[in-house]
Amino acid sequence: MEPVTHILTGACLARTGFNRRAAYATLTMAIAAQFPDIDTLWSLHGPVEGFQHHRGITHTFVGVPFEALVIVGGVWGLHRWRVHRAARRAALEKSESEATATPPRPQRALTAAPVRWGLLYLFALLALLSHLLLDFTNNYGLRPFFPFNDHWYAGSIVFIFDPAIFLLLLAALVAPALIRLVNAEIGARAETFRGRRSAIAALAGIVLLWSLRAFEHQRAVELANQQTVEAPANTATDSSSAPAGPAIFLQPQHVLASPDIVNPFRWHAAIDFGPEIQLAEVDASRGIVTPADGIIAKPARSPELIAAQGSPLGRAYLDWSAMPVLDVSTATEPGEPTVVIFRDARFLSGFSMFGDRTPLTGIVELDAQRRVVSQSMDGRVE
């Protein structure tokens, strides 16, 4: 998911009552809910490095406990700084009151809730796990059991940005502030910890939305699995001399359904029939599958394709991609590179906001000796 949704999720989790149990719970959980995406710093070493390590060790059950230590350690440092600042301020006020013979002002508690570092560590773990859960729900996926199991898992039920989830979380955090303003105008007593009911309601709403989308996702996959396509003509057969036999239809070998950004009943399917891939739009509410124009034929295995697949970008891409779409453009003039394009079928439709550009497109260029001369990811050259 995108960063703001992660942060809002952590804040809402804290508002469900954790902020009453330990000081700094909201700050800690908001940071922890987004912290695993610190792996984007790998992109400073280049787009291929960034792609290789995105949703890597920081998105695993192994990495989460150490990330929680780092976060709580940072909050502990903030707390110590606040304690020292409050002590200096109290000493200054005491000296001023003694000089002026006036009683010192009462000191306000540094935190509304007690400081409990053990509980805060557990809350940080919970928020970190919420990040993994949210990332699992979209179609990019993650490897939670890495390095023991490098398999990618993707629920593919929610778009990377879901407006309904975003609005639920935002409303849960904004509503208490509005209620506070109203209460201030009518003179009602202000609560120390606000927003518990709205936070619980928002998170319950998200679970219900996930349940609906999971059900419709399964239905979309079942509908796509019912599709067939006519097998490609056998070019080795001389159709002018051989009698035409009955048409042969291919059955799906693998089906992926990616969510629409708004409509939970609309899905973007990619159907692997073996020698070719068919894209389709699925209306799960009406049980209608509309195939896209054209078929994506898989390229023949060639030395150029093998060389590109063995490149750092090629290895990382094939490790991640659930349904890779490869295209080879062989050099036609001396000095021209052979270009191999890597795309993922899940991202070939449903991304009109990107215009004509297909997200997560990798390109490997080879010279005449099939050596890698260039690698790029989404237009950024390594």
C-alpha positions in Angstrom: 0.0 0.0 0.0 1.0 3.6 -0.4 2.7 5.3 2.7 -0.2 7.5 3.9 -2.6 4.5 4.3 0.1 2.7 6.3 0.6 5.6 8.6 -3.1 6.2 9.1 -3.5 2.5 9.9 -0.9 2.7 12.6 -2.5 5.7 14.1 -5.9 4.1 14.1 -4.6 1.0 15.7 -3.2 3.1 18.5 -6.5 4.9 18.9 -8.3 1.6 19.6 -7.0 1.8 23.2 -3.3 1.1 23.0 -2.6 4.8 23.5 -4.2 4.5 26.9 -1.9 1.7 28.0 1.5 3.2 27.1 2.8 6.7 26.3 4.0 7.3 22.8 1.8 4.6 21.4 0.4 6.7 18.6 3.8 8.0 17.6 5.4 4.6 17.7 2.7 2.7 15.9 2.3 5.4 13.1 6.1 5.2 12.5 6.2 1.4 12.7 3.3 1.0 10.3 5.3 2.6 7.6 8.9 1.7 8.7 9.3 -1.5 6.5 9.4 0.7 3.4 12.7 2.0 4.5 14.0 -0.6 2.1 13.3 2.0 -0.7 16.7 3.5 0.3 18.2 0.7 -1.8 17.1 2.6 -4.9 19.9 5.1 -4.1 22.2 2.4 -5.5 20.2 2.2 -8.7 16.8 1.1 -9.9 17.7 -2.6 -10.3 19.1 -2.7 -6.7 16.0 -1.0 -5.5 13.8 -3.5 -7.3 15.8 -6.5 -6.0 15.5 -5.4 -2.4 12.0 -3.9 -2.4 9.8 -5.7 0.1 12.8 -7.7 1.1 14.1 -8.4 4.7 12.2 -5.5 6.2 9.0 -7.1 5.1 9.6 -10.4 6.8 8.8 -12.0 10.1 12.5 -12.3 10.7 13.1 -8.6 10.3 10.1 -7.3 12.2 11.5 -7.8 15.8 14.7 -5.9 15.0 12.8 -3.1 13.3 10.6 -2.8 16.5 13.8 -2.5 18.5 15.1 0.3 16.3 11.8 2.2 16.5 11.3 1.9 20.3 15.0 2.8 20.7 14.4 6.0 18.8 11.3 6.8 20.9 13.3 6.1 24.0 15.8 8.7 22.9 13.1 11.2 22.3 11.7 10.5 25.8 15.0 11.0 27.4 15.5 14.3 25.6 12.0 15.4 26.8 12.8 14.4 30.4 16.1 16.3 30.4 14.4 19.4 28.8 11.6 19.3 31.4 14.2 18.9 34.2 16.1 22.0 33.0 12.9 24.0 32.7 11.8 23.0 36.2 15.2 24.0 37.6 15.0 27.4 35.9 11.5 28.0 37.1 12.5 27.0 40.6 15.4 29.5 40.6 13.2 32.2 39.3 10.5 31.6 41.9 13.1 31.7 44.7 14.5 34.9 43.4 11.0 36.5 43.2 9.6 34.8 46.3 6.7 33.4 44.3 5.5 29.8 44.5 6.6 27.7 41.4 4.0 26.7 38.9 2.8 23.1 39.2 4.5 20.8 36.7 2.3 19.1 34.2 2.8 15.4 33.6 5.2 14.7 30.7 2.8 12.0 29.3 -0.9 11.3 29.6 -0.3 7.6 29.8 2.4 5.7 31.7 5.7 5.0 30.1 5.9 1.2 29.5 8.7 0.2 27.1 7.8 -3.5 27.0 4.2 -2.8 26.0 5.4 -0.2 23.5 7.7 -2.8 21.9 4.7 -5.1 21.5 2.6 -2.3 20.0 5.4 -1.6 17.5 5.4 -5.3 16.5 1.7 -5.1 15.9 2.0 -2.0 13.7 4.8 -3.6 11.7 2.7 -6.6 11.1 -0.1 -4.4 9.9 2.3 -3.2 7.2 2.9 -6.7 6.1 -0.8 -7.5 6.1 -1.7 -4.5 4.0 1.1 -5.2 1.5 -0.2 -8.8 1.3 -3.6 -7.6 0.2 -2.4 -6.0 -3.0 -1.1 -7.7 -6.1 2.6 -6.9 -5.8 2.9 -9.3 -2.9 5.7 -9.9 -0.4 8.0 -12.7 1.0 7.1 -12.9 4.7 9.1 -16.1 5.3 12.3 -14.9 3.6 15.2 -16.0 3.9 13.8 -19.5 4.8 11.2 -19.4 2.0 11.6 -16.9 -0.9 8.1 -17.5 -2.3 6.1 -14.4 -3.0 2.5 -14.2 -1.5 -0.1 -11.8 -2.8 -3.8 -11.6 -1.8 -4.5 -9.4 -4.8 -7.8 -8.1 -3.3 -6.9 -4.4 -2.9 -5.3 -1.9 -5.2 -2.1 -0.2 -4.0 -4.3 2.8 -3.1 -7.8 2.1 -2.1 -10.0 5.2 -1.7 -12.5 3.5 0.6 -9.8 2.3 3.0 -8.2 5.7 2.9 -11.4 7.6 3.6 -12.4 5.2 6.5 -9.0 5.7 8.2 -9.0 9.5 7.6 -12.6 9.9 8.9 -11.7 7.9 12.0 -8.9 10.3 12.9 -10.6 13.5 11.8 -14.0 12.9 13.4 -12.8 13.1 17.0 -11.2 16.5 16.3 -14.5 17.8 15.0 -16.4 16.4 18.0 -13.9 18.1 20.3 -14.6 21.4 18.6 -18.3 21.0 19.1 -17.8 19.9 22.7 -15.6 22.9 23.4 -18.4 25.2 22.1 -21.1 23.7 24.3 -18.7 23.4 27.3 -18.6 19.6 27.5 -15.7 18.0 29.3 -13.0 17.0 27.0 -11.8 13.4 27.0 -8.1 12.7 27.5 -8.1 9.9 24.9 -10.5 10.4 22.0 -11.5 8.5 18.9 -11.6 4.9 20.2 -15.0 4.1 18.8 -14.3 5.7 15.4 -11.0 3.9 15.1 -12.5 0.5 15.9 -15.4 1.2 13.4 -12.9 2.1 10.7 -10.8 -1.0 11.1 -14.0 -3.2 11.2 -15.1 -1.5 8.0 -11.8 -2.4 6.4 -12.1 -6.0 7.4 -15.6 -6.1 5.9 -14.3 -4.6 2.7 -11.5 -7.1 2.5 -14.0 -9.9 3.0 -16.2 -8.6 0.1 -13.2 -8.2 -2.2 -11.8 -11.6 -1.3 -15.1 -13.3 -2.1 -15.4 -11.4 -5.4 -11.7 -12.1 -6.2 -12.3 -15.8 -5.9 -15.4 -15.5 -8.1 -13.4 -13.6 -10.8 -10.7 -16.3 -10.8 -13.4 -19.0 -11.2 -15.0 -17.1 -14.1 -11.6 -16.6 -15.8 -10.8 -20.3 -15.4 -13.9 -21.1 -17.5 -12.4 -19.4 -20.6 -10.8 -21.2 -23.5 -8.9 -20.1 -26.6 -8.3 -21.8 -29.9 -4.8 -23.3 -30.0 -2.3 -21.5 -32.3 -2.0 -23.0 -35.8 0.8 -25.5 -36.2 3.2 -23.8 -38.6 5.0 -27.1 -39.2 1.9 -28.5 -40.9 1.2 -27.7 -44.6 -2.4 -26.6 -44.4 -2.7 -26.8 -48.2 -2.1 -30.5 -48.3 -3.3 -31.7 -44.9 -7.1 -31.9 -44.2 -8.4 -29.5 -41.6 -9.1 -31.2 -38.3 -11.3 -30.2 -35.5 -10.3 -27.0 -33.7 -8.3 -27.6 -30.5 -9.0 -25.3 -27.5 -6.6 -24.6 -24.8 -7.5 -24.6 -21.1 -6.2 -22.0 -18.6 -3.0 -23.2 -16.8 -2.8 -20.2 -14.5 -5.2 -17.3 -13.7 -4.5 -14.0 -11.9 -7.1 -11.5 -11.1 -6.1 -7.9 -10.1 -8.4 -5.5 -8.3 -9.9 -2.3 -9.7 -9.1 0.8 -7.8 -12.8 1.6 -7.0 -15.2 -1.2 -8.1 -14.9 -4.4 -6.0 -16.9 -6.3 -8.6 -14.5 -5.4 -11.5 -11.3 -7.4 -12.0 -8.4 -7.3 -14.5 -7.6 -10.9 -15.3 -4.5 -12.4 -16.9 -5.0 -16.0 -18.2 -2.1 -18.2 -19.1 -3.0 -20.7 -21.7 0.5 -22.1 -22.1 1.9 -20.7 -25.4 0.0 -17.4 -25.0 -1.5 -15.1 -22.4 -5.0 -13.5 -22.7 -6.0 -10.4 -20.8 -9.6 -9.9 -19.9 -12.0 -7.7 -17.9 -14.2 -9.6 -15.4 -17.5 -8.3 -14.0 -18.0 -10.6 -11.1 -21.4 -9.3 -10.2 -22.9 -10.2 -13.6 -20.6 -13.2 -14.4 -19.2 -11.6 -17.6 -15.7 -12.0 -18.9 -14.7 -9.7 -21.7 -11.4 -10.7 -23.4 -9.1 -7.9 -24.5 -8.2 -7.5 -28.1 -5.3 -9.7 -29.2 -3.3 -12.4 -27.6 0.1 -12.1 -26.0 2.3 -14.8 -27.6 5.2 -16.1 -25.5 8.6 -15.7 -27.3 10.6 -18.7 -28.4 13.5 -19.6 -26.1 16.6 -18.1 -27.7 20.2 -17.4 -26.7 19.3 -13.7 -26.3 16.4 -14.4 -24.1 18.4 -16.8 -21.9 21.2 -14.1 -21.6 18.7 -11.5 -20.5 17.0 -13.8 -18.0 20.4 -14.4 -16.5 21.2 -10.7 -15.9 20.7 -9.2 -12.4 17.5 -7.6 -13.5 16.3 -10.7 -15.3 16.9 -12.9 -12.3 15.2 -10.5 -9.9 12.2 -10.0 -12.2 11.6 -13.7 -12.8 11.9 -14.4 -9.1 9.2 -11.8 -8.4 6.8 -11.9 -11.3 3.8 -14.2 -11.0 3.2 -14.1 -14.8 6.1 -12.6 -16.7 5.6 -11.2 -20.2 8.8 -11.1 -22.2 9.5 -9.5 -25.6 12.7 -9.8 -27.6 13.6 -7.2 -30.3 16.7 -8.6 -32.1 19.2 -6.2 -33.5 18.7 -5.6 -37.3 21.7 -3.4 -37.9 25.4 -3.8 -36.8 26.1 -2.1 -33.5 22.4 -2.0 -32.5 21.6 -3.8 -29.2 19.2 -6.6 -28.8 16.4 -5.4 -26.4 14.6 -7.7 -24.0 11.6 -6.2 -22.2 10.3 -7.7 -19.0 6.7 -6.9 -17.9 4.2 -8.5 -15.6 0.7 -9.5 -16.8 -0.8 -8.2 -13.6 0.2 -4.7 -14.5 -0.8 -4.6 -18.2 -4.3 -3.4 -17.5 -6.1 -1.3 -14.9 -3.4 1.3 -14.7 -4.8 4.0 -17.0 -3.5 6.7 -14.6 0.0 5.9 -15.9 -1.0 6.7 -19.5 0.7 4.5 -22.1 3.4 3.5 -19.7 3.3 0.1 -18.1 4.4 0.1 -14.5 7.2 -2.2 -13.4 8.7 -2.6 -16.8 12.3 -3.8 -17.0 14.6 -3.5 -20.0 17.8 -5.4 -20.7 20.0 -4.5 -23.7 22.6 -7.0 -25.1 25.5 -6.5 -27.5 26.3 -8.8 -30.4 28.1 -11.2 -28.0 24.9 -11.3 -25.8 26.6 -9.4 -23.0 24.5 -7.0 -20.9 25.3 -3.4 -21.8 22.3 -1.7 -20.1 19.6 -2.4 -17.5 16.7 -0.2 -16.7 13.6 -0.3 -14.5 10.6 2.0 -15.3 12.8 4.2 -17.5 15.6 4.6 -14.9 19.0 3.2 -16.1 21.1 1.3 -13.7 
